[in-house]
Amino acid sequence: MSEQNRQCSDTGCDKTSCESCDHANTAINFSAPLHEMSTVKKVIGIVSGKGGVGKSIVTSLLAAAMQKAGKKTAVLDADITGPSIPKAFGLHGKANATEIGLLPMQTTSGIEIISTNLLLNNETDPVVWRGPIIAGTVKQFWSDVIWTDIEYMFIDMPPGTGDVPLTVFQSLPVDAIIIVTSPQELVSMIVGKAVKMAAMMQILISNAQTMVKNIIFLVPVTYKPPLMLMDLKFWLNFP
């Protein structure tokens, strides 16, 4: 059977189509299992489709706010080739691994973090991987990391609608998404693609979607400091 038409992993099958097989009308389950020692209650994806709109800072601020509110919080940095979450929290060095799983690093406030930058020998080393390896790493961050009693996990997603968002939507139990945008027509067009992708993937966005609009503006020079402010407006409806 050609790889293009195959819907199963039976390498001994010589059929040219799966139409007559029992599994022909069965939906394929891409779900990644959570580590047996992990507990994660809510998973919230931070997406945009466009780079440079502030997904990582929004992710960091939300995680910090939830932790401050007394909720045990974690951040899964799914931006595999452009990770910035560890830097945002001032984390350096490498995460520890044991025989039973990978241990996330913790911020000073107790937020659990995993990121490719916590696996590199040097945090400025590039991650030059192809799509399948990147997607596999995201699933490993979910399945191989030991997450301890997490009430809210925020997933910082990379730009685009490719391998990582597809993997997260298909393999992780996403409860809600937060769309990050900025007030430019070009950005709105690209962000719209991410919204449509979430709808295609049957991610419930009608009630779960929250729009965060980052607006950077100049203030009068008589106002000191700062010269530039970022207005973050968001409304969370998660219990």
Secondary structure, 3 states (H helix, E strand, C coil): CCCCCCCCCCCCCCCCCCCCCCCCCCCCCCCCCCCCCCCEEEEEEEECCCCCCCHHHHHHHHHHHHHHCCCCEEEEECCCCCCCHHHHCCCCCCCCECCCCECCEECCCCCEEECHHHCCCCCCCCCCCCHHHHHHHHHHHHHCECCCCEEEEEEECCCCCCHHHHHHHHHCCCCEEEEEECCCHHHHHHHHHHHHHHHHCCCCCCCCCEEEEEEEEECCCCCCCCCEEEEEECCCCCC
